[in-house]
Amino acid sequence: MSPRALSTHAYYEHKTQTRQWPSTIAQYTFYFTSLSHKLLIRVAEPFLTPYLIGPNKNISGEVVTNYLFPIWTYSYLAFLFPVFLLTDFLRHKPLIMVQGFFLVTNYVLLCFAPGLPAMIFLQVNYAVVTSTEVAYFSYIYSVIPVENYQRATGYLRSAMLAGYTIGASLGQMLISLAEVDYFYINAITLGIVSVAFLVSFWLPMPQRSLFFKGKKDAAEGSQSQREGQLGAYRPEEPVTDVDEVGLGKEKMEHNGSAGWCSMENVATAGRLLWQSFRESYSSRHLIYWSLWWALATSGYVQIFNYIQLMWNHIEPSTTSSVYNGGVEAVCSLVGAAAAFSVGHIKVPWAVWGELALGLFSAIATCAVFLMALTSSIWACYAGYVIFKSCYMLLITITTFQIASNLSMECYALTFGINTFVALSLQTIITGIFVDEAALGLDIVTQFIIYGSYYAAISVLFLIRGTYTACVSRCGPDLSETKELESNVEVISAERL
């Protein structure tokens, strides 16, 4: 930001805020990592299925598979997009508090509510929890400058990893060593998430939204989006134009902007959403990365939801030792190591990334078929570790490739849209193959279908990745020029 583009008052205000950011970042990061650490110490989560089908709830595996879990999928889809818009409109913190409240309610129901109707309500309640995770992840974007995003995200991911690993490991030790009943595991988790809910009250309130802004903020956001996308190829603008923009901003600041809840503000948010949507999906390269994100995530969430039922099918929890927590802890550590390695491997992901998506998706496909066809619980555990590690590696590469080419507003919108598409695909899969009202397939047949689904993804991206690599090696300068021209054309159209 140039001093000539600001009034004297605005310039010194900007400098003062810049000097204050380091301490503010530390404060936000401390609060948020503490909250994320406690939220993800869900000791009971790896043992949900044994708890539901065991003597505590006494629900059959078929009812859990073909009736209860599909309710969560349908409810999640219904809540996701409205919550995404409401999150930004209310500036994140209220939705984080709502998530904490519903998470507490979730474990109250698990501990004390008897009967199938209570478990049906629990699935709807948990859909609210998962849909509000968009507020949990986007909160940090709205309270720190973009240049500090990578560092703060590192803190957040470390806290999430630590929380989930500690929770899974603690649950496994309590069950295997102390032989604690599943009820008390859920009671411990209830206490932990209750503390996290109280911590959320002390989160600082963001001072800005990504899309619901006044005129001044919208003008600044629009300009930063155009500059961020053009990057080093941005043409120099005359000083008079920049000064006029600065004077216009100052004038808007004195005359007032649209009210927070006014129709004009909502219309501005709609324009920003549409502009961000066009920018996010203007590049064919970004469309393919987003396509893999949506396709792979829908399959991953489906396998994650039903893997405990597969383990219970191979070795029933009522007659065998359960090591679900230990397996989840190993998955978190191995997957995090794979994801962490992405930042230290010097690979031109723009060239080889799509081929990597195809190759590791093929490995994940083999792992899913292993889980479906084996009769050994340890082979099934190993297949799950391989599958989850491949997904965490690839989703890290995908996230980096998308985020590095978009502004923060566009990245937040892309995250929401890709998640919505993934959930829509998951809902279709659930409605056809899982729901008892349709085919209502058994768990083994379901996993064979999931393996076939991932096989199709791997074939698609092996073909696309091979084509991209060949084109880049034959004419890298030409492909880069075409991509640049495409980006400039889109930005020029948006300016008009």
Secondary structure as a PSIPRED ss2 file (coil, helix, strand):
# PSIPRED VFORMAT (PSIPRED V4.0)

   1 M C   1.000  0.000  0.000
   2 S C   1.000  0.000  0.000
   3 P H   0.000  1.000  0.000
   4 R H   0.000  1.000  0.000
   5 A H   0.000  1.000  0.000
   6 L C   1.000  0.000  0.000
   7 S C   1.000  0.000  0.000
   8 T H   0.000  1.000  0.000
   9 H H   0.000  1.000  0.000
  10 A H   0.000  1.000  0.000
  11 Y H   0.000  1.000  0.000
  12 Y H   0.000  1.000  0.000
  13 E H   0.000  1.000  0.000
  14 H H   0.000  1.000  0.000
  15 K H   0.000  1.000  0.000
  16 T H   0.000  1.000  0.000
  17 Q H   0.000  1.000  0.000
  18 T H   0.000  1.000  0.000
  19 R H   0.000  1.000  0.000
  20 Q H   0.000  1.000  0.000
  21 W H   0.000  1.000  0.000
  22 P H   0.000  1.000  0.000
  23 S H   0.000  1.000  0.000
  24 T H   0.000  1.000  0.000
  25 I H   0.000  1.000  0.000
  26 A H   0.000  1.000  0.000
  27 Q H   0.000  1.000  0.000
  28 Y H   0.000  1.000  0.000
  29 T H   0.000  1.000  0.000
  30 F H   0.000  1.000  0.000
  31 Y H   0.000  1.000  0.000
  32 F H   0.000  1.000  0.000
  33 T H   0.000  1.000  0.000
  34 S H   0.000  1.000  0.000
  35 L H   0.000  1.000  0.000
  36 S H   0.000  1.000  0.000
  37 H H   0.000  1.000  0.000
  38 K H   0.000  1.000  0.000
  39 L H   0.000  1.000  0.000
  40 L C   1.000  0.000  0.000
  41 I C   1.000  0.000  0.000
  42 R C   1.000  0.000  0.000
  43 V C   1.000  0.000  0.000
  44 A C   1.000  0.000  0.000
  45 E H   0.000  1.000  0.000
  46 P H   0.000  1.000  0.000
  47 F H   0.000  1.000  0.000
  48 L H   0.000  1.000  0.000
  49 T H   0.000  1.000  0.000
  50 P H   0.000  1.000  0.000
  51 Y H   0.000  1.000  0.000
  52 L H   0.000  1.000  0.000
  53 I H   0.000  1.000  0.000
  54 G C   1.000  0.000  0.000
  55 P C   1.000  0.000  0.000
  56 N C   1.000  0.000  0.000
  57 K C   1.000  0.000  0.000
  58 N C   1.000  0.000  0.000
  59 I C   1.000  0.000  0.000
  60 S C   1.000  0.000  0.000
  61 G H   0.000  1.000  0.000
  62 E H   0.000  1.000  0.000
  63 V H   0.000  1.000  0.000
  64 V H   0.000  1.000  0.000
  65 T H   0.000  1.000  0.000
  66 N H   0.000  1.000  0.000
  67 Y H   0.000  1.000  0.000
  68 L H   0.000  1.000  0.000
  69 F H   0.000  1.000  0.000
  70 P H   0.000  1.000  0.000
  71 I H   0.000  1.000  0.000
  72 W H   0.000  1.000  0.000
  73 T H   0.000  1.000  0.000
  74 Y H   0.000  1.000  0.000
  75 S H   0.000  1.000  0.000
  76 Y H   0.000  1.000  0.000
  77 L H   0.000  1.000  0.000
  78 A H   0.000  1.000  0.000
  79 F H   0.000  1.000  0.000
  80 L H   0.000  1.000  0.000
  81 F H   0.000  1.000  0.000
  82 P H   0.000  1.000  0.000
  83 V H   0.000  1.000  0.000
  84 F H   0.000  1.000  0.000
  85 L H   0.000  1.000  0.000
  86 L H   0.000  1.000  0.000
  87 T H   0.000  1.000  0.000
  88 D H   0.000  1.000  0.000
  89 F H   0.000  1.000  0.000
  90 L C   1.000  0.000  0.000
  91 R C   1.000  0.000  0.000
  92 H C   1.000  0.000  0.000
  93 K H   0.000  1.000  0.000
  94 P H   0.000  1.000  0.000
  95 L H   0.000  1.000  0.000
  96 I H   0.000  1.000  0.000
  97 M H   0.000  1.000  0.000
  98 V H   0.000  1.000  0.000
  99 Q H   0.000  1.000  0.000
 100 G H   0.000  1.000  0.000
 101 F H   0.000  1.000  0.000
 102 F H   0.000  1.000  0.000
 103 L H   0.000  1.000  0.000
 104 V H   0.000  1.000  0.000
 105 T H   0.000  1.000  0.000
 106 N H   0.000  1.000  0.000
 107 Y H   0.000  1.000  0.000
 108 V H   0.000  1.000  0.000
 109 L H   0.000  1.000  0.000
 110 L H   0.000  1.000  0.000
 111 C H   0.000  1.000  0.000
 112 F H   0.000  1.000  0.000
 113 A C   1.000  0.000  0.000
 114 P C   1.000  0.000  0.000
 115 G C   1.000  0.000  0.000
 116 L H   0.000  1.000  0.000
 117 P H   0.000  1.000  0.000
 118 A H   0.000  1.000  0.000
 119 M H   0.000  1.000  0.000
 120 I H   0.000  1.000  0.000
 121 F H   0.000  1.000  0.000
 122 L H   0.000  1.000  0.000
 123 Q H   0.000  1.000  0.000
 124 V H   0.000  1.000  0.000
 125 N H   0.000  1.000  0.000
 126 Y H   0.000  1.000  0.000
 127 A H   0.000  1.000  0.000
 128 V H   0.000  1.000  0.000
 129 V H   0.000  1.000  0.000
 130 T H   0.000  1.000  0.000
 131 S H   0.000  1.000  0.000
 132 T C   1.000  0.000  0.000
 133 E H   0.000  1.000  0.000
 134 V H   0.000  1.000  0.000
 135 A H   0.000  1.000  0.000
 136 Y H   0.000  1.000  0.000
 137 F H   0.000  1.000  0.000
 138 S H   0.000  1.000  0.000
 139 Y H   0.000  1.000  0.000
 140 I H   0.000  1.000  0.000
 141 Y H   0.000  1.000  0.000
 142 S H   0.000  1.000  0.000
 143 V H   0.000  1.000  0.000
 144 I C   1.000  0.000  0.000
 145 P C   1.000  0.000  0.000
 146 V H   0.000  1.000  0.000
 147 E H   0.000  1.000  0.000
 148 N H   0.000  1.000  0.000
 149 Y H   0.000  1.000  0.000
 150 Q H   0.000  1.000  0.000
 151 R H   0.000  1.000  0.000
 152 A H   0.000  1.000  0.000
 153 T H   0.000  1.000  0.000
 154 G H   0.000  1.000  0.000
 155 Y H   0.000  1.000  0.000
 156 L H   0.000  1.000  0.000
 157 R H   0.000  1.000  0.000
 158 S H   0.000  1.000  0.000
 159 A H   0.000  1.000  0.000
 160 M H   0.000  1.000  0.000
 161 L H   0.000  1.000  0.000
 162 A H   0.000  1.000  0.000
 163 G H   0.000  1.000  0.000
 164 Y H   0.000  1.000  0.000
 165 T H   0.000  1.000  0.000
 166 I H   0.000  1.000  0.000
 167 G H   0.000  1.000  0.000
 168 A H   0.000  1.000  0.000
 169 S H   0.000  1.000  0.000
 170 L H   0.000  1.000  0.000
 171 G H   0.000  1.000  0.000
 172 Q H   0.000  1.000  0.000
 173 M H   0.000  1.000  0.000
 174 L H   0.000  1.000  0.000
 175 I H   0.000  1.000  0.000
 176 S H   0.000  1.000  0.000
 177 L C   1.000  0.000  0.000
 178 A C   1.000  0.000  0.000
 179 E C   1.000  0.000  0.000
 180 V C   1.000  0.000  0.000
 181 D C   1.000  0.000  0.000
 182 Y H   0.000  1.000  0.000
 183 F H   0.000  1.000  0.000
 184 Y H   0.000  1.000  0.000
 185 I H   0.000  1.000  0.000
 186 N H   0.000  1.000  0.000
 187 A H   0.000  1.000  0.000
 188 I H   0.000  1.000  0.000
 189 T H   0.000  1.000  0.000
 190 L H   0.000  1.000  0.000
 191 G H   0.000  1.000  0.000
 192 I H   0.000  1.000  0.000
 193 V H   0.000  1.000  0.000
 194 S H   0.000  1.000  0.000
 195 V H   0.000  1.000  0.000
 196 A H   0.000  1.000  0.000
 197 F H   0.000  1.000  0.000
 198 L H   0.000  1.000  0.000
 199 V H   0.000  1.000  0.000
 200 S H   0.000  1.000  0.000
 201 F H   0.000  1.000  0.000
 202 W H   0.000  1.000  0.000
 203 L C   1.000  0.000  0.000
 204 P C   1.000  0.000  0.000
 205 M C   1.000  0.000  0.000
 206 P C   1.000  0.000  0.000
 207 Q C   1.000  0.000  0.000
 208 R C   1.000  0.000  0.000
 209 S C   1.000  0.000  0.000
 210 L C   1.000  0.000  0.000
 211 F C   1.000  0.000  0.000
 212 F C   1.000  0.000  0.000
 213 K C   1.000  0.000  0.000
 214 G C   1.000  0.000  0.000
 215 K H   0.000  1.000  0.000
 216 K H   0.000  1.000  0.000
 217 D H   0.000  1.000  0.000
 218 A H   0.000  1.000  0.000
 219 A H   0.000  1.000  0.000
 220 E H   0.000  1.000  0.000
 221 G H   0.000  1.000  0.000
 222 S H   0.000  1.000  0.000
 223 Q H   0.000  1.000  0.000
 224 S H   0.000  1.000  0.000
 225 Q H   0.000  1.000  0.000
 226 R H   0.000  1.000  0.000
 227 E H   0.000  1.000  0.000
 228 G H   0.000  1.000  0.000
 229 Q H   0.000  1.000  0.000
 230 L H   0.000  1.000  0.000
 231 G H   0.000  1.000  0.000
 232 A H   0.000  1.000  0.000
 233 Y H   0.000  1.000  0.000
 234 R C   1.000  0.000  0.000
 235 P C   1.000  0.000  0.000
 236 E C   1.000  0.000  0.000
 237 E C   1.000  0.000  0.000
 238 P C   1.000  0.000  0.000
 239 V H   0.000  1.000  0.000
 240 T H   0.000  1.000  0.000
 241 D H   0.000  1.000  0.000
 242 V H   0.000  1.000  0.000
 243 D H   0.000  1.000  0.000
 244 E H   0.000  1.000  0.000
 245 V H   0.000  1.000  0.000
 246 G H   0.000  1.000  0.000
 247 L H   0.000  1.000  0.000
 248 G H   0.000  1.000  0.000
 249 K H   0.000  1.000  0.000
 250 E H   0.000  1.000  0.000
 251 K H   0.000  1.000  0.000
 252 M H   0.000  1.000  0.000
 253 E H   0.000  1.000  0.000
 254 H H   0.000  1.000  0.000
 255 N H   0.000  1.000  0.000
 256 G C   1.000  0.000  0.000
 257 S C   1.000  0.000  0.000
 258 A C   1.000  0.000  0.000
 259 G C   1.000  0.000  0.000
 260 W C   1.000  0.000  0.000
 261 C C   1.000  0.000  0.000
 262 S C   1.000  0.000  0.000
 263 M H   0.000  1.000  0.000
 264 E H   0.000  1.000  0.000
 265 N H   0.000  1.000  0.000
 266 V H   0.000  1.000  0.000
 267 A H   0.000  1.000  0.000
 268 T H   0.000  1.000  0.000
 269 A H   0.000  1.000  0.000
 270 G H   0.000  1.000  0.000
 271 R H   0.000  1.000  0.000
 272 L H   0.000  1.000  0.000
 273 L H   0.000  1.000  0.000
 274 W H   0.000  1.000  0.000
 275 Q H   0.000  1.000  0.000
 276 S H   0.000  1.000  0.000
 277 F H   0.000  1.000  0.000
 278 R H   0.000  1.000  0.000
 279 E H   0.000  1.000  0.000
 280 S H   0.000  1.000  0.000
 281 Y C   1.000  0.000  0.000
 282 S C   1.000  0.000  0.000
 283 S C   1.000  0.000  0.000
 284 R H   0.000  1.000  0.000
 285 H H   0.000  1.000  0.000
 286 L H   0.000  1.000  0.000
 287 I H   0.000  1.000  0.000
 288 Y H   0.000  1.000  0.000
 289 W H   0.000  1.000  0.000
 290 S H   0.000  1.000  0.000
 291 L H   0.000  1.000  0.000
 292 W H   0.000  1.000  0.000
 293 W H   0.000  1.000  0.000
 294 A H   0.000  1.000  0.000
 295 L H   0.000  1.000  0.000
 296 A H   0.000  1.000  0.000
 297 T H   0.000  1.000  0.000
 298 S H   0.000  1.000  0.000
 299 G H   0.000  1.000  0.000
 300 Y H   0.000  1.000  0.000
 301 V H   0.000  1.000  0.000
 302 Q H   0.000  1.000  0.000
 303 I H   0.000  1.000  0.000
 304 F H   0.000  1.000  0.000
 305 N H   0.000  1.000  0.000
 306 Y H   0.000  1.000  0.000
 307 I H   0.000  1.000  0.000
 308 Q H   0.000  1.000  0.000
 309 L H   0.000  1.000  0.000
 310 M H   0.000  1.000  0.000
 311 W H   0.000  1.000  0.000
 312 N H   0.000  1.000  0.000
 313 H H   0.000  1.000  0.000
 314 I H   0.000  1.000  0.000
 315 E C   1.000  0.000  0.000
 316 P C   1.000  0.000  0.000
 317 S C   1.000  0.000  0.000
 318 T C   1.000  0.000  0.000
 319 T C   1.000  0.000  0.000
 320 S C   1.000  0.000  0.000
 321 S C   1.000  0.000  0.000
 322 V C   1.000  0.000  0.000
 323 Y C   1.000  0.000  0.000
 324 N H   0.000  1.000  0.000
 325 G H   0.000  1.000  0.000
 326 G H   0.000  1.000  0.000
 327 V H   0.000  1.000  0.000
 328 E H   0.000  1.000  0.000
 329 A H   0.000  1.000  0.000
 330 V H   0.000  1.000  0.000
 331 C H   0.000  1.000  0.000
 332 S H   0.000  1.000  0.000
 333 L H   0.000  1.000  0.000
 334 V H   0.000  1.000  0.000
 335 G H   0.000  1.000  0.000
 336 A H   0.000  1.000  0.000
 337 A H   0.000  1.000  0.000
 338 A H   0.000  1.000  0.000
 339 A H   0.000  1.000  0.000
 340 F H   0.000  1.000  0.000
 341 S H   0.000  1.000  0.000
 342 V H   0.000  1.000  0.000
 343 G C   1.000  0.000  0.000
 344 H C   1.000  0.000  0.000
 345 I C   1.000  0.000  0.000
 346 K C   1.000  0.000  0.000
 347 V C   1.000  0.000  0.000
 348 P C   1.000  0.000  0.000
 349 W H   0.000  1.000  0.000
 350 A H   0.000  1.000  0.000
 351 V H   0.000  1.000  0.000
 352 W H   0.000  1.000  0.000
 353 G H   0.000  1.000  0.000
 354 E H   0.000  1.000  0.000
 355 L H   0.000  1.000  0.000
 356 A H   0.000  1.000  0.000
 357 L H   0.000  1.000  0.000
 358 G H   0.000  1.000  0.000
 359 L H   0.000  1.000  0.000
 360 F H   0.000  1.000  0.000
 361 S H   0.000  1.000  0.000
 362 A H   0.000  1.000  0.000
 363 I H   0.000  1.000  0.000
 364 A H   0.000  1.000  0.000
 365 T H   0.000  1.000  0.000
 366 C H   0.000  1.000  0.000
 367 A H   0.000  1.000  0.000
 368 V H   0.000  1.000  0.000
 369 F H   0.000  1.000  0.000
 370 L H   0.000  1.000  0.000
 371 M H   0.000  1.000  0.000
 372 A H   0.000  1.000  0.000
 373 L H   0.000  1.000  0.000
 374 T C   1.000  0.000  0.000
 375 S C   1.000  0.000  0.000
 376 S C   1.000  0.000  0.000
 377 I H   0.000  1.000  0.000
 378 W H   0.000  1.000  0.000
 379 A H   0.000  1.000  0.000
 380 C H   0.000  1.000  0.000
 381 Y H   0.000  1.000  0.000
 382 A H   0.000  1.000  0.000
 383 G H   0.000  1.000  0.000
 384 Y H   0.000  1.000  0.000
 385 V H   0.000  1.000  0.000
 386 I H   0.000  1.000  0.000
 387 F H   0.000  1.000  0.000
 388 K H   0.000  1.000  0.000
 389 S H   0.000  1.000  0.000
 390 C H   0.000  1.000  0.000
 391 Y H   0.000  1.000  0.000
 392 M H   0.000  1.000  0.000
 393 L H   0.000  1.000  0.000
 394 L H   0.000  1.000  0.000
 395 I H   0.000  1.000  0.000
 396 T H   0.000  1.000  0.000
 397 I H   0.000  1.000  0.000
 398 T H   0.000  1.000  0.000
 399 T H   0.000  1.000  0.000
 400 F H   0.000  1.000  0.000
 401 Q H   0.000  1.000  0.000
 402 I H   0.000  1.000  0.000
 403 A H   0.000  1.000  0.000
 404 S C   1.000  0.000  0.000
 405 N C   1.000  0.000  0.000
 406 L C   1.000  0.000  0.000
 407 S C   1.000  0.000  0.000
 408 M H   0.000  1.000  0.000
 409 E H   0.000  1.000  0.000
 410 C H   0.000  1.000  0.000
 411 Y H   0.000  1.000  0.000
 412 A H   0.000  1.000  0.000
 413 L H   0.000  1.000  0.000
 414 T H   0.000  1.000  0.000
 415 F H   0.000  1.000  0.000
 416 G H   0.000  1.000  0.000
 417 I H   0.000  1.000  0.000
 418 N H   0.000  1.000  0.000
 419 T H   0.000  1.000  0.000
 420 F H   0.000  1.000  0.000
 421 V H   0.000  1.000  0.000
 422 A H   0.000  1.000  0.000
 423 L H   0.000  1.000  0.000
 424 S H   0.000  1.000  0.000
 425 L H   0.000  1.000  0.000
 426 Q H   0.000  1.000  0.000
 427 T H   0.000  1.000  0.000
 428 I H   0.000  1.000  0.000
 429 I H   0.000  1.000  0.000
 430 T H   0.000  1.000  0.000
 431 G H   0.000  1.000  0.000
 432 I H   0.000  1.000  0.000
 433 F H   0.000  1.000  0.000
 434 V H   0.000  1.000  0.000
 435 D C   1.000  0.000  0.000
 436 E C   1.000  0.000  0.000
 437 A C   1.000  0.000  0.000
 438 A C   1.000  0.000  0.000
 439 L C   1.000  0.000  0.000
 440 G C   1.000  0.000  0.000
 441 L C   1.000  0.000  0.000
 442 D C   1.000  0.000  0.000
 443 I H   0.000  1.000  0.000
 444 V H   0.000  1.000  0.000
 445 T H   0.000  1.000  0.000
 446 Q H   0.000  1.000  0.000
 447 F H   0.000  1.000  0.000
 448 I H   0.000  1.000  0.000
 449 I H   0.000  1.000  0.000
 450 Y H   0.000  1.000  0.000
 451 G H   0.000  1.000  0.000
 452 S H   0.000  1.000  0.000
 453 Y H   0.000  1.000  0.000
 454 Y H   0.000  1.000  0.000
 455 A H   0.000  1.000  0.000
 456 A H   0.000  1.000  0.000
 457 I H   0.000  1.000  0.000
 458 S H   0.000  1.000  0.000
 459 V H   0.000  1.000  0.000
 460 L H   0.000  1.000  0.000
 461 F H   0.000  1.000  0.000
 462 L H   0.000  1.000  0.000
 463 I H   0.000  1.000  0.000
 464 R H   0.000  1.000  0.000
 465 G H   0.000  1.000  0.000
 466 T H   0.000  1.000  0.000
 467 Y H   0.000  1.000  0.000
 468 T H   0.000  1.000  0.000
 469 A H   0.000  1.000  0.000
 470 C H   0.000  1.000  0.000
 471 V H   0.000  1.000  0.000
 472 S H   0.000  1.000  0.000
 473 R H   0.000  1.000  0.000
 474 C H   0.000  1.000  0.000
 475 G C   1.000  0.000  0.000
 476 P H   0.000  1.000  0.000
 477 D H   0.000  1.000  0.000
 478 L H   0.000  1.000  0.000
 479 S H   0.000  1.000  0.000
 480 E H   0.000  1.000  0.000
 481 T H   0.000  1.000  0.000
 482 K H   0.000  1.000  0.000
 483 E H   0.000  1.000  0.000
 484 L H   0.000  1.000  0.000
 485 E H   0.000  1.000  0.000
 486 S H   0.000  1.000  0.000
 487 N H   0.000  1.000  0.000
 488 V H   0.000  1.000  0.000
 489 E H   0.000  1.000  0.000
 490 V H   0.000  1.000  0.000
 491 I H   0.000  1.000  0.000
 492 S H   0.000  1.000  0.000
 493 A H   0.000  1.000  0.000
 494 E H   0.000  1.000  0.000
 495 R H   0.000  1.000  0.000
 496 L C   1.000  0.000  0.000
